[in-house]
Amino acid sequence: MLIGLSIRDFLLIPRLDLEPGQGFTALTGETGAGKSILLSALAFALGERAPRNCMRAGASAASVTATFEVSGDHPARKWLTARGVEAPEGEPLLFRRTIRKGGAARAFINDQAVGAALMAEAGAMLIEIHSQHEGHGLLNVGRHRALLDGAAGSAPELAACGDAWRKWSGARDRRIEIEARLEKAAAERTYLEHILEELDELGPEAGEADRLALDRASLQASERVADAIGDADGALTRANVEGAIATATRVLSRAQSLPGMRVGDQETDLARKVSAAMAALDRAMIEAGEARSALHAAAAGCEYSPAALEASEARLFALRAAARKHGVDVDQLAGLRDAFREQLNEIETADDRLAVARAEEADARSLYLDAARRLTARRKAGARKLERAVAKELAPLKLARQSSASPSANRMKLTRDLRASTRSHSRSPRTARRRLAR
């Protein structure tokens, strides 16, 4: 429903905001009051060609905006959405057309730029404008099929035919896609076999690169730790810590047995201090032994193997080289191999897959042709019915004599008379009737 019409500097109207409201609306006025201008403005807003010199004198631009309120499931809203024009449910549809001096007209639907043809198609779903020159519409071939389907009541057959056509078209597209893929794959068969052989030999696995990198870092760390343990053990060996402690213990033992270190049965204070030093040396000897054992245990725990590190690095470098060759990440090599194998399998099963696709296309085509034949039969029956209805209306127009001619001749003559009738509209009614009578 049209809920608003806004006009700016269009023909004789400087500014007008019209809200028709609910129900029937009639605009009356004397000749020249501007009633036809309103229809011209509305038609312009819906994509019709701009009238000559449509801008008001002195204005640099003109614009017309028509606002429609439609339901959420209205065909126009769905049609616009399918063509990329935003038409949110619950919001009105705004058709705006502007033109500037020296420039072409521009069209907008919901403030989104569109073509005039698209705007006209959408507008035709929302409103019908009937004027004194509406007879020209009968000459528009694009309307004939819709008029015929309406008279024949062929909506079910038309929907079934459209559905069958879409299925046939989809089946044909799938067959063409399969043929194109198979043709491309067949041309690359030798390459696919070579690459697949390389990847099968390499045997990449998902997540393998990260695991190898972690193993490599662990092995390298083990190597450095093993070197450090060896250096520590060598330092202890070179320093002869145990021998030095044993020598110091023997020296203090001899010193402890010297005369004067005991007074009777009692040790002197110096003897007690020497005994404490010897006890400390004993503990040091024990700690040195434990340190040596700990070093040996740590060395044994280093899982370092030059062969293992070399193998890990070689595997990691081979995977990275293959990934660079194919332009993918290392973790994608396994998926790439599967994709190549699938392409190769497509070639091997090409005949079967293509035969299935062609059979599906043939079935869909047969269903479409059946639906088209039913639609054609309904249209032919409707055309005969419509022809009789039109012939019945010829008598009041003084065209009854045409009914005796052949149907094709009738249609050709009717077309000529309609053209003559529309040309005569600008003349007096009496002149037009005389031309039609002739």
C-alpha positions as CSV (number, residue, x, y, z in Angstrom):
1,M,0.0,0.0,0.0
2,L,1.2,3.5,-0.9
3,I,1.6,5.4,2.4
4,G,3.6,8.4,1.2
5,L,4.5,10.4,-1.8
6,S,7.1,13.2,-1.5
7,I,7.8,15.5,-4.5
8,R,10.5,18.2,-4.8
9,D,10.8,20.5,-7.8
10,F,9.1,18.1,-10.2
11,L,7.4,19.8,-13.2
12,L,5.1,22.5,-11.7
13,I,5.3,21.2,-8.1
14,P,7.9,22.9,-5.9
15,R,7.2,20.8,-2.8
16,L,4.5,18.3,-1.9
17,D,4.2,15.6,0.8
18,L,1.2,13.4,0.4
19,E,0.0,10.7,2.7
20,P,-3.0,8.8,1.1
21,G,-3.9,6.9,4.3
22,Q,-6.1,3.9,4.6
23,G,-9.0,3.1,2.2
24,F,-10.1,4.7,-1.0
25,T,-8.5,8.1,-1.9
26,A,-9.7,10.4,-4.6
27,L,-7.9,13.5,-5.9
28,T,-10.2,15.9,-7.8
29,G,-9.6,19.2,-9.4
30,E,-10.0,21.3,-12.5
31,T,-8.1,20.7,-15.7
32,G,-4.6,21.9,-15.2
33,A,-4.6,21.6,-11.4
34,G,-1.8,19.0,-11.5
35,K,-3.6,15.6,-11.1
36,S,-1.7,14.1,-14.0
37,I,1.5,15.5,-12.6
38,L,1.1,13.4,-9.5
39,L,0.7,10.2,-11.6
40,S,3.7,11.2,-13.6
41,A,5.8,11.8,-10.5
42,L,4.7,8.4,-9.0
43,A,5.5,6.6,-12.3
44,F,8.9,8.4,-12.3
45,A,9.6,7.2,-8.8
46,L,8.9,3.6,-9.9
47,G,11.4,3.6,-12.7
48,E,9.5,5.1,-15.7
49,R,11.4,7.4,-18.1
50,A,11.6,10.9,-16.8
51,P,9.3,13.4,-18.6
52,R,10.9,16.0,-20.8
53,N,12.0,19.1,-18.8
54,C,10.8,17.4,-15.6
55,M,12.6,19.8,-13.3
56,R,10.7,22.9,-12.2
57,A,11.9,26.1,-13.8
58,G,14.8,27.5,-11.9
59,A,15.6,24.3,-10.0
60,S,18.8,22.4,-10.3
61,A,17.5,19.0,-9.3
62,A,14.2,17.1,-8.8
63,S,13.3,14.1,-6.7
64,V,10.3,11.9,-6.0
65,T,10.1,9.4,-3.1
66,A,7.3,6.8,-2.9
67,T,6.9,4.9,0.4
68,F,5.1,1.5,0.4
69,E,4.0,-0.5,3.4
70,V,4.0,-4.3,2.5
71,S,3.8,-7.5,4.5
72,G,6.9,-9.5,5.4
73,D,6.0,-12.3,2.9
74,H,5.1,-9.9,0.0
75,P,6.7,-11.1,-3.3
76,A,8.3,-7.7,-3.9
77,R,10.2,-8.0,-0.6
78,K,11.5,-11.5,-1.4
79,W,12.2,-10.5,-5.0
80,L,14.4,-7.5,-3.9
81,T,16.2,-9.6,-1.2
82,A,17.1,-12.2,-3.9
83,R,18.7,-9.5,-5.9
84,G,20.8,-8.1,-3.1
85,V,18.6,-5.2,-2.1
86,E,18.1,-5.0,1.6
87,A,14.4,-5.1,2.5
88,P,14.1,-5.9,6.2
89,E,10.8,-7.2,7.4
90,G,8.7,-4.7,9.3
91,E,10.2,-1.7,7.5
92,P,8.6,0.2,4.6
93,L,10.0,0.1,1.1
94,L,11.3,3.5,-0.1
95,F,11.5,4.1,-3.9
96,R,13.4,7.3,-4.6
97,R,14.3,8.8,-8.0
98,T,16.4,11.9,-8.5
99,I,17.6,13.9,-11.5
100,R,20.0,16.8,-11.8
101,K,20.3,19.4,-14.5
102,G,22.6,18.0,-17.2
103,G,22.8,14.6,-15.6
104,A,21.0,11.2,-15.8
105,A,18.3,10.1,-13.4
106,R,19.4,7.9,-10.4
107,A,17.3,5.3,-8.7
108,F,17.4,4.1,-5.1
109,I,15.4,1.5,-3.2
110,N,15.8,1.7,0.6
111,D,18.7,4.2,-0.1
112,Q,20.5,1.5,-2.1
113,A,21.4,2.4,-5.7
114,V,19.7,0.3,-8.3
115,G,19.0,0.3,-12.0
116,A,15.8,1.8,-13.4
117,A,14.8,-1.5,-14.9
118,L,15.0,-3.3,-11.6
119,M,13.1,-0.5,-9.9
120,A,10.4,-0.8,-12.6
121,E,10.0,-4.5,-12.1
122,A,9.8,-4.1,-8.3
123,G,7.3,-1.3,-8.7
124,A,5.1,-3.3,-10.9
125,M,4.7,-5.8,-8.0
126,L,3.4,-3.0,-5.7
127,I,1.2,-0.8,-7.8
128,E,-0.7,-0.5,-11.1
129,I,-1.0,2.9,-12.8
130,H,-3.8,3.2,-15.3
131,S,-3.9,6.4,-17.4
132,Q,-5.4,7.5,-20.7
133,H,-2.4,6.0,-22.6
134,E,-2.5,2.7,-20.8
135,G,-3.6,1.0,-24.1
136,H,0.1,1.2,-25.1
137,G,0.7,-1.5,-22.5
138,L,-1.1,-4.0,-24.8
139,L,1.7,-3.6,-27.3
140,N,4.4,-4.6,-24.7
141,V,5.2,-8.2,-25.6
142,G,6.6,-8.8,-22.2
143,R,3.1,-8.6,-20.7
144,H,1.4,-10.9,-23.1
145,R,2.5,-14.2,-21.4
146,A,1.4,-13.0,-18.0
147,L,-2.0,-11.9,-19.4
148,L,-2.4,-15.3,-21.1
149,D,-1.5,-17.2,-17.9
150,G,-3.9,-15.1,-15.9
151,A,-6.7,-15.8,-18.3
152,A,-5.9,-19.5,-18.6
153,G,-5.5,-20.1,-14.9
154,S,-2.2,-21.9,-15.5
155,A,-0.5,-20.9,-12.3
156,P,-0.1,-24.6,-11.1
157,E,1.3,-25.7,-14.4
158,L,3.6,-22.7,-14.6
159,A,5.0,-23.4,-11.1
160,A,5.5,-27.0,-11.9
161,C,7.3,-26.1,-15.2
162,G,9.5,-23.6,-13.4
163,D,10.4,-26.2,-10.7
164,A,11.2,-28.8,-13.4
165,W,13.3,-26.3,-15.3
166,R,15.3,-25.5,-12.2
167,K,16.0,-29.2,-11.6
168,W,17.0,-29.7,-15.2
169,S,19.2,-26.7,-15.2
170,G,20.8,-27.9,-11.9
171,A,21.4,-31.4,-13.3
172,R,22.9,-29.9,-16.5
173,D,25.2,-27.7,-14.5
174,R,26.4,-30.7,-12.4
175,R,27.1,-32.7,-15.6
176,I,29.0,-29.8,-17.1
177,E,31.0,-29.4,-13.8
178,I,31.9,-33.1,-13.7
179,E,33.0,-33.0,-17.4
180,A,35.2,-30.0,-16.8
181,R,36.7,-31.5,-13.7
182,L,37.4,-34.8,-15.4
183,E,38.9,-33.1,-18.4
184,K,41.2,-31.1,-16.2
185,A,42.1,-34.1,-14.1
186,A,42.7,-36.3,-17.1
187,A,45.2,-33.7,-18.5
188,E,47.0,-33.7,-15.1
189,R,47.0,-37.5,-14.6
190,T,50.7,-38.1,-15.1
191,Y,51.5,-35.1,-12.8
192,L,49.0,-36.4,-10.1
193,E,50.5,-39.9,-10.2
194,H,54.0,-38.5,-9.8
195,I,53.1,-36.2,-6.9
196,L,51.0,-38.8,-5.2
197,E,53.9,-41.3,-5.4
198,E,56.2,-38.7,-3.7
199,L,53.7,-37.9,-1.0
200,D,53.0,-41.6,-0.4
201,E,56.7,-42.3,0.0
202,L,57.0,-39.3,2.3
203,G,53.9,-40.4,4.3
204,P,53.1,-37.1,6.0
205,E,50.8,-37.2,9.1
206,A,48.8,-34.5,10.7
207,G,50.7,-32.8,13.5
208,E,53.9,-34.6,12.6
209,A,55.9,-31.4,12.1
210,D,55.2,-30.0,15.6
211,R,56.0,-33.4,17.1
212,L,59.3,-33.5,15.2
213,A,60.2,-30.0,16.1
214,L,59.6,-30.8,19.8
215,D,61.7,-34.0,19.5
216,R,64.5,-32.1,17.8
217,A,64.5,-29.4,20.5
218,S,64.5,-32.1,23.2
219,L,67.4,-34.0,21.6
220,Q,69.4,-30.8,21.1
221,A,68.8,-30.0,24.8
222,S,69.9,-33.5,25.8
223,E,73.0,-33.0,23.8
224,R,73.9,-29.8,25.6
225,V,73.1,-31.3,29.0
226,A,75.2,-34.3,28.3
227,D,78.1,-32.1,27.3
228,A,77.7,-30.1,30.5
229,I,77.6,-33.3,32.6
230,G,80.8,-34.5,30.9
231,D,82.5,-31.2,31.6
232,A,81.5,-31.3,35.3
233,D,82.7,-34.9,35.7
234,G,85.9,-34.0,33.9
235,A,86.4,-31.1,36.3
236,L,86.0,-33.4,39.3
237,T,88.3,-35.9,37.8
238,R,91.0,-33.3,37.0
239,A,90.7,-31.8,40.5
240,N,91.0,-35.3,42.1
241,V,88.6,-34.1,44.8
242,E,88.3,-37.6,46.4
243,G,92.1,-38.0,46.5
244,A,92.6,-34.6,48.0
245,I,90.0,-35.3,50.7
246,A,91.6,-38.7,51.5
247,T,95.1,-37.1,51.7
248,A,93.8,-34.4,54.0
249,T,92.1,-37.1,56.2
250,R,95.4,-39.1,56.5
251,V,97.4,-36.0,57.4
252,L,94.9,-35.0,60.1
253,S,94.8,-38.6,61.4
254,R,98.6,-38.5,61.9
255,A,98.4,-35.1,63.6
256,Q,95.7,-36.4,65.9
257,S,98.0,-39.2,67.2
258,L,100.8,-36.8,68.1
259,P,101.8,-36.6,71.8
260,G,100.1,-33.9,73.8
261,M,96.8,-34.3,72.0
262,R,95.5,-36.2,75.0
263,V,95.8,-35.5,78.7
264,G,95.2,-38.8,80.4
265,D,92.0,-40.2,79.0
266,Q,90.7,-36.8,78.0
267,E,91.2,-35.1,74.5
268,T,92.5,-31.6,74.5
269,D,90.5,-28.8,72.9
270,L,92.7,-28.9,69.9
271,A,92.2,-32.7,69.5
272,R,88.5,-32.2,69.5
273,K,88.7,-29.5,66.8
274,V,90.9,-31.8,64.7
275,S,88.3,-34.6,65.2
276,A,85.6,-32.2,64.0
277,A,87.6,-31.4,60.9
278,M,88.2,-35.1,60.1
279,A,84.4,-35.7,60.5
280,A,83.8,-32.9,58.0
281,L,86.2,-34.4,55.6
282,D,84.5,-37.7,55.9
283,R,81.2,-36.1,55.1
284,A,82.8,-34.3,52.2
285,M,84.1,-37.6,50.9
286,I,80.6,-39.1,51.1
287,E,79.1,-36.0,49.3
288,A,81.8,-36.1,46.6
289,G,80.9,-39.7,46.0
290,E,77.2,-38.9,45.9
291,A,77.9,-36.0,43.5
292,R,79.8,-38.3,41.2
293,S,77.0,-40.9,41.3
294,A,74.4,-38.1,40.6
295,L,76.4,-37.0,37.6
296,H,76.6,-40.5,36.2
297,A,72.8,-40.9,36.7
298,A,72.1,-37.6,35.0
299,A,74.4,-38.6,32.1
300,A,72.5,-41.9,31.8
301,G,69.2,-40.1,31.8
302,C,70.2,-37.9,28.8
303,E,68.2,-39.4,25.9
304,Y,70.6,-38.1,23.4
305,S,71.5,-40.0,20.3
306,P,73.3,-38.4,17.4
307,A,71.6,-40.8,15.0
308,A,68.1,-40.0,16.4
309,L,68.8,-36.2,16.1
310,E,70.0,-36.6,12.6
311,A,67.0,-38.7,11.6
312,S,64.6,-36.2,13.2
313,E,66.2,-33.2,11.5
314,A,66.2,-35.0,8.1
315,R,62.5,-35.9,8.4
316,L,61.5,-32.4,9.5
317,F,63.5,-30.8,6.7
318,A,62.0,-33.2,4.1
319,L,58.4,-32.3,5.2
320,R,59.2,-28.6,5.1
321,A,60.7,-28.9,1.6
322,A,57.6,-30.7,0.4
323,A,55.3,-28.1,1.9
324,R,57.3,-25.3,0.2
325,K,57.1,-27.2,-3.1
326,H,53.3,-27.4,-3.0
327,G,52.7,-24.0,-1.3
328,V,51.0,-25.3,1.8
329,D,51.7,-25.6,5.5
330,V,53.4,-28.8,6.7
331,D,50.3,-29.9,8.5
332,Q,48.3,-29.6,5.2
333,L,50.4,-32.2,3.3
334,A,48.3,-35.1,4.5
335,G,45.1,-33.4,3.3
336,L,46.8,-32.5,0.0
337,R,47.7,-36.1,-0.5
338,D,44.1,-37.2,0.1
339,A,42.9,-34.5,-2.3
340,F,45.3,-35.7,-5.0
341,R,44.2,-39.3,-4.5
342,E,40.5,-38.2,-4.8
343,Q,41.3,-36.5,-8.1
344,L,43.0,-39.6,-9.3
345,N,40.1,-41.8,-8.2
346,E,37.7,-39.4,-10.1
347,I,39.6,-40.2,-13.3
348,E,39.5,-43.9,-12.7
349,T,35.7,-43.8,-12.0
350,A,35.0,-41.0,-14.6
351,D,32.8,-43.1,-16.9
352,D,30.5,-44.2,-14.1
353,R,30.1,-40.8,-12.5
354,L,29.6,-39.1,-15.8
355,A,27.0,-41.7,-16.9
356,V,25.1,-41.1,-13.7
357,A,25.2,-37.4,-14.2
358,R,24.0,-37.7,-17.8
359,A,21.2,-40.0,-16.8
360,E,20.0,-37.6,-14.1
361,E,20.1,-34.8,-16.6
362,A,18.1,-36.8,-19.1
363,D,15.5,-37.6,-16.5
364,A,15.2,-34.0,-15.4
365,R,14.9,-32.9,-19.1
366,S,12.1,-35.4,-19.7
367,L,10.2,-34.2,-16.6
368,Y,10.6,-30.6,-17.8
369,L,9.4,-31.4,-21.3
370,D,6.3,-33.1,-19.8
371,A,5.6,-30.1,-17.6
372,A,6.2,-27.8,-20.6
373,R,3.7,-29.7,-22.7
374,R,1.1,-29.5,-20.0
375,L,1.6,-25.8,-19.6
376,T,1.4,-25.4,-23.4
377,A,-1.8,-27.3,-23.6
378,R,-3.3,-25.1,-20.8
379,R,-2.1,-21.9,-22.5
380,K,-3.6,-23.0,-25.8
381,A,-6.9,-23.7,-24.2
382,G,-6.7,-20.4,-22.4
383,A,-5.8,-18.6,-25.6
384,R,-8.9,-19.9,-27.4
385,K,-11.0,-18.8,-24.4
386,L,-9.4,-15.4,-24.3
387,E,-9.8,-15.0,-28.1
388,R,-13.6,-15.7,-27.8
389,A,-13.8,-13.2,-24.9
390,V,-12.0,-10.6,-26.9
391,A,-14.1,-11.2,-30.0
392,K,-17.3,-10.8,-27.8
393,E,-16.1,-7.3,-26.9
394,L,-15.4,-6.3,-30.5
395,A,-19.0,-5.5,-31.4
396,P,-19.3,-2.4,-29.2
397,L,-16.1,-1.2,-30.7
398,K,-17.5,-1.6,-34.2
399,L,-14.9,-4.4,-34.9
400,A,-17.4,-7.3,-35.2
401,R,-16.6,-7.9,-38.9
402,Q,-13.1,-9.0,-37.9
403,S,-14.5,-12.1,-36.2
404,S,-15.1,-13.7,-39.6
405,A,-11.5,-13.6,-40.5
406,S,-8.9,-16.2,-39.4
407,P,-7.7,-16.0,-35.8
408,S,-4.2,-14.9,-36.9
409,A,-5.6,-12.3,-39.2
410,N,-7.9,-11.1,-36.4
411,R,-4.9,-10.8,-34.1
412,M,-2.9,-8.8,-36.7
413,K,-5.9,-6.5,-37.5
414,L,-6.6,-6.1,-33.8
415,T,-3.0,-5.0,-33.2
416,R,-3.2,-2.5,-36.0
417,D,-6.5,-1.1,-34.7
418,L,-5.1,-0.9,-31.2
419,R,-2.2,1.1,-32.5
420,A,-4.5,3.4,-34.5
421,S,-6.7,3.8,-31.4
422,T,-3.8,4.8,-29.2
423,R,-2.6,7.3,-31.8
424,S,-6.1,8.7,-32.0
425,H,-6.3,9.4,-28.3
426,S,-4.9,12.8,-28.7
427,R,-7.7,13.7,-31.2
428,S,-11.3,14.2,-30.5
429,P,-13.4,11.2,-29.4
430,R,-15.6,11.5,-32.5
431,T,-12.5,11.3,-34.8
432,A,-11.3,8.3,-32.9
433,R,-14.6,6.5,-33.3
434,R,-14.7,7.2,-37.0
435,R,-11.1,5.8,-37.4
436,L,-12.1,2.6,-35.5
437,A,-15.3,2.2,-37.5
438,R,-13.3,2.3,-40.7
